[in-house]
Amino acid sequence: MKFNYDKETDALYINFVDIPGVDSFEISPDYIVDTDSQGNVIGMEVLNVKEKVDFSQMIFNHIPVKDISFINQPVFG
């Protein structure tokens, strides 16, 4: 699973699996899901994230350190 946040557009994309999407559906305001050719959800985009998430309060539990990487930063592990 990958999380990509674009600060300029204030959009978060959560990629559940790394395969191409073929369709998108708005499931509620600011929430869009992408599906594969079989109709399976492969990712989700959340718009206006700053209205929904307090980034200063984010806490991650049980994330393997060896799997964490940051853009333009060394990989841990």
Gaussian input, Z-matrix of N, CA and C with variables (Angstrom, degrees):
# hf/3-21g

backbone

0 1
 N
 C     1     B1
 C     2     B2     1     A1
 N     3     B3     2     A2     1     D1
 C     4     B4     3     A3     2     D2
 C     5     B5     4     A4     3     D3
 N     6     B6     5     A5     4     D4
 C     7     B7     6     A6     5     D5
 C     8     B8     7     A7     6     D6
 N     9     B9     8     A8     7     D7
 C    10    B10     9     A9     8     D8
 C    11    B11    10    A10     9     D9
 N    12    B12    11    A11    10    D10
 C    13    B13    12    A12    11    D11
 C    14    B14    13    A13    12    D12
 N    15    B15    14    A14    13    D13
 C    16    B16    15    A15    14    D14
 C    17    B17    16    A16    15    D15
 N    18    B18    17    A17    16    D16
 C    19    B19    18    A18    17    D17
 C    20    B20    19    A19    18    D18
 N    21    B21    20    A20    19    D19
 C    22    B22    21    A21    20    D20
 C    23    B23    22    A22    21    D21
 N    24    B24    23    A23    22    D22
 C    25    B25    24    A24    23    D23
 C    26    B26    25    A25    24    D24
 N    27    B27    26    A26    25    D25
 C    28    B28    27    A27    26    D26
 C    29    B29    28    A28    27    D27
 N    30    B30    29    A29    28    D28
 C    31    B31    30    A30    29    D29
 C    32    B32    31    A31    30    D30
 N    33    B33    32    A32    31    D31
 C    34    B34    33    A33    32    D32
 C    35    B35    34    A34    33    D33
 N    36    B36    35    A35    34    D34
 C    37    B37    36    A36    35    D35
 C    38    B38    37    A37    36    D36
 N    39    B39    38    A38    37    D37
 C    40    B40    39    A39    38    D38
 C    41    B41    40    A40    39    D39
 N    42    B42    41    A41    40    D40
 C    43    B43    42    A42    41    D41
 C    44    B44    43    A43    42    D42
 N    45    B45    44    A44    43    D43
 C    46    B46    45    A45    44    D44
 C    47    B47    46    A46    45    D45
 N    48    B48    47    A47    46    D46
 C    49    B49    48    A48    47    D47
 C    50    B50    49    A49    48    D48
 N    51    B51    50    A50    49    D49
 C    52    B52    51    A51    50    D50
 C    53    B53    52    A52    51    D51
 N    54    B54    53    A53    52    D52
 C    55    B55    54    A54    53    D53
 C    56    B56    55    A55    54    D54
 N    57    B57    56    A56    55    D55
 C    58    B58    57    A57    56    D56
 C    59    B59    58    A58    57    D57
 N    60    B60    59    A59    58    D58
 C    61    B61    60    A60    59    D59
 C    62    B62    61    A61    60    D60
 N    63    B63    62    A62    61    D61
 C    64    B64    63    A63    62    D62
 C    65    B65    64    A64    63    D63
 N    66    B66    65    A65    64    D64
 C    67    B67    66    A66    65    D65
 C    68    B68    67    A67    66    D66
 N    69    B69    68    A68    67    D67
 C    70    B70    69    A69    68    D68
 C    71    B71    70    A70    69    D69
 N    72    B72    71    A71    70    D70
 C    73    B73    72    A72    71    D71
 C    74    B74    73    A73    72    D72
 N    75    B75    74    A74    73    D73
 C    76    B76    75    A75    74    D74
 C    77    B77    76    A76    75    D75
 N    78    B78    77    A77    76    D76
 C    79    B79    78    A78    77    D77
 C    80    B80    79    A79    78    D78
 N    81    B81    80    A80    79    D79
 C    82    B82    81    A81    80    D80
 C    83    B83    82    A82    81    D81
 N    84    B84    83    A83    82    D82
 C    85    B85    84    A84    83    D83
 C    86    B86    85    A85    84    D84
 N    87    B87    86    A86    85    D85
 C    88    B88    87    A87    86    D86
 C    89    B89    88    A88    87    D87
 N    90    B90    89    A89    88    D88
 C    91    B91    90    A90    89    D89
 C    92    B92    91    A91    90    D90
 N    93    B93    92    A92    91    D91
 C    94    B94    93    A93    92    D92
 C    95    B95    94    A94    93    D93
 N    96    B96    95    A95    94    D94
 C    97    B97    96    A96    95    D95
 C    98    B98    97    A97    96    D96
 N    99    B99    98    A98    97    D97
 C   100   B100    99    A99    98    D98
 C   101   B101   100   A100    99    D99
 N   102   B102   101   A101   100   D100
 C   103   B103   102   A102   101   D101
 C   104   B104   103   A103   102   D102
 N   105   B105   104   A104   103   D103
 C   106   B106   105   A105   104   D104
 C   107   B107   106   A106   105   D105
 N   108   B108   107   A107   106   D106
 C   109   B109   108   A108   107   D107
 C   110   B110   109   A109   108   D108
 N   111   B111   110   A110   109   D109
 C   112   B112   111   A111   110   D110
 C   113   B113   112   A112   111   D111
 N   114   B114   113   A113   112   D112
 C   115   B115   114   A114   113   D113
 C   116   B116   115   A115   114   D114
 N   117   B117   116   A116   115   D115
 C   118   B118   117   A117   116   D116
 C   119   B119   118   A118   117   D117
 N   120   B120   119   A119   118   D118
 C   121   B121   120   A120   119   D119
 C   122   B122   121   A121   120   D120
 N   123   B123   122   A122   121   D121
 C   124   B124   123   A123   122   D122
 C   125   B125   124   A124   123   D123
 N   126   B126   125   A125   124   D124
 C   127   B127   126   A126   125   D125
 C   128   B128   127   A127   126   D126
 N   129   B129   128   A128   127   D127
 C   130   B130   129   A129   128   D128
 C   131   B131   130   A130   129   D129
 N   132   B132   131   A131   130   D130
 C   133   B133   132   A132   131   D131
 C   134   B134   133   A133   132   D132
 N   135   B135   134   A134   133   D133
 C   136   B136   135   A135   134   D134
 C   137   B137   136   A136   135   D135
 N   138   B138   137   A137   136   D136
 C   139   B139   138   A138   137   D137
 C   140   B140   139   A139   138   D138
 N   141   B141   140   A140   139   D139
 C   142   B142   141   A141   140   D140
 C   143   B143   142   A142   141   D141
 N   144   B144   143   A143   142   D142
 C   145   B145   144   A144   143   D143
 C   146   B146   145   A145   144   D144
 N   147   B147   146   A146   145   D145
 C   148   B148   147   A147   146   D146
 C   149   B149   148   A148   147   D147
 N   150   B150   149   A149   148   D148
 C   151   B151   150   A150   149   D149
 C   152   B152   151   A151   150   D150
 N   153   B153   152   A152   151   D151
 C   154   B154   153   A153   152   D152
 C   155   B155   154   A154   153   D153
 N   156   B156   155   A155   154   D154
 C   157   B157   156   A156   155   D155
 C   158   B158   157   A157   156   D156
 N   159   B159   158   A158   157   D157
 C   160   B160   159   A159   158   D158
 C   161   B161   160   A160   159   D159
 N   162   B162   161   A161   160   D160
 C   163   B163   162   A162   161   D161
 C   164   B164   163   A163   162   D162
 N   165   B165   164   A164   163   D163
 C   166   B166   165   A165   164   D164
 C   167   B167   166   A166   165   D165
 N   168   B168   167   A167   166   D166
 C   169   B169   168   A168   167   D167
 C   170   B170   169   A169   168   D168
 N   171   B171   170   A170   169   D169
 C   172   B172   171   A171   170   D170
 C   173   B173   172   A172   171   D171
 N   174   B174   173   A173   172   D172
 C   175   B175   174   A174   173   D173
 C   176   B176   175   A175   174   D174
 N   177   B177   176   A176   175   D175
 C   178   B178   177   A177   176   D176
 C   179   B179   178   A178   177   D177
 N   180   B180   179   A179   178   D178
 C   181   B181   180   A180   179   D179
 C   182   B182   181   A181   180   D180
 N   183   B183   182   A182   181   D181
 C   184   B184   183   A183   182   D182
 C   185   B185   184   A184   183   D183
 N   186   B186   185   A185   184   D184
 C   187   B187   186   A186   185   D185
 C   188   B188   187   A187   186   D186
 N   189   B189   188   A188   187   D187
 C   190   B190   189   A189   188   D188
 C   191   B191   190   A190   189   D189
 N   192   B192   191   A191   190   D190
 C   193   B193   192   A192   191   D191
 C   194   B194   193   A193   192   D192
 N   195   B195   194   A194   193   D193
 C   196   B196   195   A195   194   D194
 C   197   B197   196   A196   195   D195
 N   198   B198   197   A197   196   D196
 C   199   B199   198   A198   197   D197
 C   200   B200   199   A199   198   D198
 N   201   B201   200   A200   199   D199
 C   202   B202   201   A201   200   D200
 C   203   B203   202   A202   201   D201
 N   204   B204   203   A203   202   D202
 C   205   B205   204   A204   203   D203
 C   206   B206   205   A205   204   D204
 N   207   B207   206   A206   205   D205
 C   208   B208   207   A207   206   D206
 C   209   B209   208   A208   207   D207
 N   210   B210   209   A209   208   D208
 C   211   B211   210   A210   209   D209
 C   212   B212   211   A211   210   D210
 N   213   B213   212   A212   211   D211
 C   214   B214   213   A213   212   D212
 C   215   B215   214   A214   213   D213
 N   216   B216   215   A215   214   D214
 C   217   B217   216   A216   215   D215
 C   218   B218   217   A217   216   D216
 N   219   B219   218   A218   217   D217
 C   220   B220   219   A219   218   D218
 C   221   B221   220   A220   219   D219
 N   222   B222   221   A221   220   D220
 C   223   B223   222   A222   221   D221
 C   224   B224   223   A223   222   D222
 N   225   B225   224   A224   223   D223
 C   226   B226   225   A225   224   D224
 C   227   B227   226   A226   225   D225
 N   228   B228   227   A227   226   D226
 C   229   B229   228   A228   227   D227
 C   230   B230   229   A229   228   D228

   B1=1.4420
   B2=1.5222
   B3=1.3224
   B4=1.4561
   B5=1.5227
   B6=1.3349
   B7=1.4543
   B8=1.5216
   B9=1.3186
   B10=1.4617
   B11=1.5221
   B12=1.3341
   B13=1.4569
   B14=1.5249
   B15=1.3243
   B16=1.4570
   B17=1.5207
   B18=1.3247
   B19=1.4633
   B20=1.5338
   B21=1.3255
   B22=1.4643
   B23=1.5259
   B24=1.3227
   B25=1.4646
   B26=1.5182
   B27=1.3496
   B28=1.4674
   B29=1.5260
   B30=1.3494
   B31=1.4590
   B32=1.5302
   B33=1.3185
   B34=1.4605
   B35=1.5136
   B36=1.3511
   B37=1.4546
   B38=1.5161
   B39=1.3132
   B40=1.4597
   B41=1.5223
   B42=1.3233
   B43=1.4538
   B44=1.5212
   B45=1.3358
   B46=1.4620
   B47=1.5184
   B48=1.3179
   B49=1.4639
   B50=1.5176
   B51=1.3144
   B52=1.4586
   B53=1.5307
   B54=1.3395
   B55=1.4607
   B56=1.5225
   B57=1.3155
   B58=1.4706
   B59=1.5246
   B60=1.3051
   B61=1.4560
   B62=1.5145
   B63=1.3185
   B64=1.4607
   B65=1.5272
   B66=1.3355
   B67=1.4588
   B68=1.5223
   B69=1.3209
   B70=1.4649
   B71=1.5204
   B72=1.3338
   B73=1.4626
   B74=1.5206
   B75=1.3290
   B76=1.4552
   B77=1.5271
   B78=1.3465
   B79=1.4648
   B80=1.5182
   B81=1.3206
   B82=1.4571
   B83=1.5240
   B84=1.3248
   B85=1.4587
   B86=1.5349
   B87=1.3221
   B88=1.4645
   B89=1.5241
   B90=1.3243
   B91=1.4678
   B92=1.5261
   B93=1.3318
   B94=1.4533
   B95=1.5233
   B96=1.3313
   B97=1.4574
   B98=1.5261
   B99=1.3274
   B100=1.4566
   B101=1.5183
   B102=1.3303
   B103=1.4604
   B104=1.5269
   B105=1.3355
   B106=1.4605
   B107=1.5313
   B108=1.3239
   B109=1.4637
   B110=1.5224
   B111=1.3445
   B112=1.4636
   B113=1.5278
   B114=1.3452
   B115=1.4615
   B116=1.5165
   B117=1.3343
   B118=1.4606
   B119=1.5216
   B120=1.3186
   B121=1.4681
   B122=1.5197
   B123=1.3312
   B124=1.4656
   B125=1.5191
   B126=1.3372
   B127=1.4536
   B128=1.5078
   B129=1.3413
   B130=1.4617
   B131=1.5219
   B132=1.3204
   B133=1.4527
   B134=1.5214
   B135=1.3262
   B136=1.4587
   B137=1.5253
   B138=1.3171
   B139=1.4597
   B140=1.5245
   B141=1.3262
   B142=1.4683
   B143=1.5268
   B144=1.3063
   B145=1.4635
   B146=1.5264
   B147=1.3247
   B148=1.4729
   B149=1.5267
   B150=1.3367
   B151=1.4663
   B152=1.5265
   B153=1.3385
   B154=1.4605
   B155=1.5229
   B156=1.3270
   B157=1.4682
   B158=1.5215
   B159=1.3117
   B160=1.4625
   B161=1.5298
   B162=1.3352
   B163=1.4577
   B164=1.5238
   B165=1.3190
   B166=1.4655
   B167=1.5242
   B168=1.3221
   B169=1.4602
   B170=1.5350
   B171=1.3310
   B172=1.4667
   B173=1.5176
   B174=1.3114
   B175=1.4618
   B176=1.5260
   B177=1.3240
   B178=1.4575
   B179=1.5163
   B180=1.3023
   B181=1.4613
   B182=1.5183
   B183=1.3174
   B184=1.4567
   B185=1.5171
   B186=1.3141
   B187=1.4554
   B188=1.5182
   B189=1.3342
   B190=1.4703
   B191=1.5276
   B192=1.3083
   B193=1.4620
   B194=1.5255
   B195=1.3158
   B196=1.4628
   B197=1.5181
   B198=1.3337
   B199=1.4521
   B200=1.5189
   B201=1.3151
   B202=1.4631
   B203=1.5254
   B204=1.3113
   B205=1.4646
   B206=1.5218
   B207=1.3052
   B208=1.4426
   B209=1.5221
   B210=1.2951
   B211=1.4574
   B212=1.5275
   B213=1.3193
   B214=1.4756
   B215=1.5145
   B216=1.3270
   B217=1.4578
   B218=1.5220
   B219=1.3370
   B220=1.4701
   B221=1.5310
   B222=1.3139
   B223=1.4666
   B224=1.5155
   B225=1.3415
   B226=1.4533
   B227=1.5188
   B228=1.3505
   B229=1.4573
   B230=1.4857
   A1=107.81
   A2=116.02
   A3=121.26
   A4=109.53
   A5=115.07
   A6=122.08
   A7=107.44
   A8=117.01
   A9=121.74
   A10=108.50
   A11=115.40
   A12=120.39
   A13=108.65
   A14=116.57
   A15=122.65
   A16=107.99
   A17=115.44
   A18=120.78
   A19=112.03
   A20=116.90
   A21=120.11
   A22=112.61
   A23=117.36
   A24=120.21
   A25=112.49
   A26=116.92
   A27=123.45
   A28=110.51
   A29=114.49
   A30=120.99
   A31=109.61
   A32=115.75
   A33=122.75
   A34=108.01
   A35=116.43
   A36=120.05
   A37=108.59
   A38=115.95
   A39=122.31
   A40=106.78
   A41=115.41
   A42=122.04
   A43=107.92
   A44=117.83
   A45=121.82
   A46=112.14
   A47=116.50
   A48=122.54
   A49=108.63
   A50=116.83
   A51=121.51
   A52=110.70
   A53=115.21
   A54=121.16
   A55=108.29
   A56=117.36
   A57=119.79
   A58=112.73
   A59=114.90
   A60=120.69
   A61=110.57
   A62=116.58
   A63=120.30
   A64=112.47
   A65=116.98
   A66=119.45
   A67=110.07
   A68=115.79
   A69=122.22
   A70=109.09
   A71=115.30
   A72=121.20
   A73=109.29
   A74=116.23
   A75=120.10
   A76=107.14
   A77=115.64
   A78=119.24
   A79=111.81
   A80=117.58
   A81=124.33
   A82=105.89
   A83=117.78
   A84=118.30
   A85=111.30
   A86=116.62
   A87=124.95
   A88=114.43
   A89=119.49
   A90=122.18
   A91=109.48
   A92=115.71
   A93=122.07
   A94=108.35
   A95=117.44
   A96=120.65
   A97=109.18
   A98=114.96
   A99=122.46
   A100=108.35
   A101=115.91
   A102=121.01
   A103=110.44
   A104=115.07
   A105=120.88
   A106=109.28
   A107=116.49
   A108=120.49
   A109=113.38
   A110=117.38
   A111=121.74
   A112=112.26
   A113=117.12
   A114=121.26
   A115=114.06
   A116=117.61
   A117=121.63
   A118=110.48
   A119=116.82
   A120=121.22
   A121=108.62
   A122=115.97
   A123=120.74
   A124=112.34
   A125=117.24
   A126=120.12
   A127=111.36
   A128=114.29
   A129=120.29
   A130=109.07
   A131=115.93
   A132=121.54
   A133=108.58
   A134=115.48
   A135=121.83
   A136=106.96
   A137=116.97
   A138=122.36
   A139=110.13
   A140=116.68
   A141=122.77
   A142=110.98
   A143=115.37
   A144=122.13
   A145=112.12
   A146=117.87
   A147=120.02
   A148=112.48
   A149=116.53
   A150=120.18
   A151=111.54
   A152=116.83
   A153=121.51
   A154=114.22
   A155=117.42
   A156=121.07
   A157=110.28
   A158=116.43
   A159=122.27
   A160=106.46
   A161=116.54
   A162=120.89
   A163=113.23
   A164=117.92
   A165=120.02
   A166=111.74
   A167=117.46
   A168=121.76
   A169=113.20
   A170=117.56
   A171=119.69
   A172=110.87
   A173=116.06
   A174=122.65
   A175=107.84
   A176=116.20
   A177=120.66
   A178=108.89
   A179=116.90
   A180=122.63
   A181=109.67
   A182=115.90
   A183=122.98
   A184=114.16
   A185=118.53
   A186=121.35
   A187=107.36
   A188=117.43
   A189=118.72
   A190=110.36
   A191=116.65
   A192=121.76
   A193=111.02
   A194=118.31
   A195=120.82
   A196=112.33
   A197=118.49
   A198=122.04
   A199=113.82
   A200=118.09
   A201=121.16
   A202=109.24
   A203=115.65
   A204=119.80
   A205=108.04
   A206=115.53
   A207=122.28
   A208=108.18
   A209=116.87
   A210=120.61
   A211=108.74
   A212=115.81
   A213=123.70
   A214=113.30
   A215=117.78
   A216=121.96
   A217=108.61
   A218=117.08
   A219=118.45
   A220=110.96
   A221=115.84
   A222=121.97
   A223=108.72
   A224=116.01
   A225=121.65
   A226=109.75
   A227=116.53
   A228=119.85
   A229=116.02
   D1=135.24
   D2=179.41
   D3=-124.43
   D4=142.14
   D5=176.17
   D6=-116.13
   D7=128.01
   D8=177.02
   D9=-127.69
   D10=120.79
   D11=179.16
   D12=-111.85
   D13=129.29
   D14=176.59
   D15=-106.40
   D16=108.19
   D17=-176.07
   D18=-63.74
   D19=-36.31
   D20=-177.32
   D21=-66.56
   D22=-38.31
   D23=-179.93
   D24=-98.37
   D25=-6.42
   D26=-177.78
   D27=54.84
   D28=48.26
   D29=-179.27
   D30=-125.48
   D31=139.74
   D32=177.44
   D33=-114.87
   D34=128.31
   D35=174.87
   D36=-112.75
   D37=127.14
   D38=177.70
   D39=-109.48
   D40=114.60
   D41=-178.39
   D42=-99.28
   D43=110.29
   D44=-178.47
   D45=-77.03
   D46=-40.76
   D47=177.59
   D48=-138.34
   D49=153.15
   D50=-174.98
   D51=-96.96
   D52=68.97
   D53=174.49
   D54=-134.03
   D55=157.64
   D56=-177.19
   D57=-66.97
   D58=141.85
   D59=174.37
   D60=-90.63
   D61=152.54
   D62=178.97
   D63=-120.56
   D64=-14.06
   D65=-179.26
   D66=-153.49
   D67=157.82
   D68=178.30
   D69=-133.12
   D70=145.43
   D71=179.74
   D72=-137.82
   D73=132.77
   D74=173.38
   D75=-82.42
   D76=116.31
   D77=-177.70
   D78=-91.36
   D79=-20.80
   D80=171.70
   D81=-167.48
   D82=167.16
   D83=-179.27
   D84=-53.45
   D85=129.36
   D86=178.22
   D87=75.94
   D88=5.97
   D89=178.67
   D90=-127.14
   D91=117.70
   D92=-177.12
   D93=-125.40
   D94=131.00
   D95=177.13
   D96=-108.95
   D97=145.26
   D98=174.36
   D99=-106.05
   D100=142.69
   D101=179.87
   D102=-124.27
   D103=157.25
   D104=175.95
   D105=-89.03
   D106=-173.34
   D107=-177.08
   D108=-66.80
   D109=-16.16
   D110=178.47
   D111=-95.03
   D112=-2.03
   D113=-178.59
   D114=88.26
   D115=7.41
   D116=178.32
   D117=-79.96
   D118=139.56
   D119=177.61
   D120=-70.84
   D121=124.73
   D122=179.88
   D123=-113.21
   D124=-14.09
   D125=-179.86
   D126=-169.67
   D127=168.09
   D128=-179.47
   D129=-143.57
   D130=138.06
   D131=174.43
   D132=-110.67
   D133=133.69
   D134=177.23
   D135=-116.45
   D136=123.28
   D137=-179.91
   D138=-98.65
   D139=158.02
   D140=179.66
   D141=55.10
   D142=49.24
   D143=-173.36
   D144=-62.53
   D145=-38.40
   D146=-177.15
   D147=-60.22
   D148=-23.88
   D149=176.62
   D150=-75.46
   D151=-18.23
   D152=-172.47
   D153=-111.65
   D154=-24.94
   D155=-172.57
   D156=-128.03
   D157=133.31
   D158=172.46
   D159=-96.18
   D160=97.53
   D161=-175.38
   D162=-59.94
   D163=-26.21
   D164=179.93
   D165=-71.67
   D166=-14.34
   D167=-177.79
   D168=-108.97
   D169=10.41
   D170=-178.75
   D171=-71.29
   D172=130.37
   D173=178.10
   D174=-127.93
   D175=128.64
   D176=178.17
   D177=-109.03
   D178=129.93
   D179=176.72
   D180=-115.11
   D181=140.91
   D182=172.30
   D183=60.40
   D184=37.60
   D185=173.11
   D186=-97.07
   D187=121.53
   D188=179.62
   D189=-61.14
   D190=123.23
   D191=-177.33
   D192=-57.35
   D193=-34.96
   D194=-178.62
   D195=-65.24
   D196=-18.12
   D197=-178.11
   D198=-98.65
   D199=1.03
   D200=-177.67
   D201=-93.03
   D202=132.30
   D203=172.99
   D204=-144.53
   D205=150.65
   D206=179.37
   D207=-123.80
   D208=142.97
   D209=178.80
   D210=-60.02
   D211=132.82
   D212=178.53
   D213=63.83
   D214=23.28
   D215=177.90
   D216=-131.51
   D217=153.24
   D218=177.42
   D219=-65.32
   D220=149.88
   D221=178.09
   D222=-81.22
   D223=135.54
   D224=178.69
   D225=-79.84
   D226=155.33
   D227=172.07
   D228=106.14

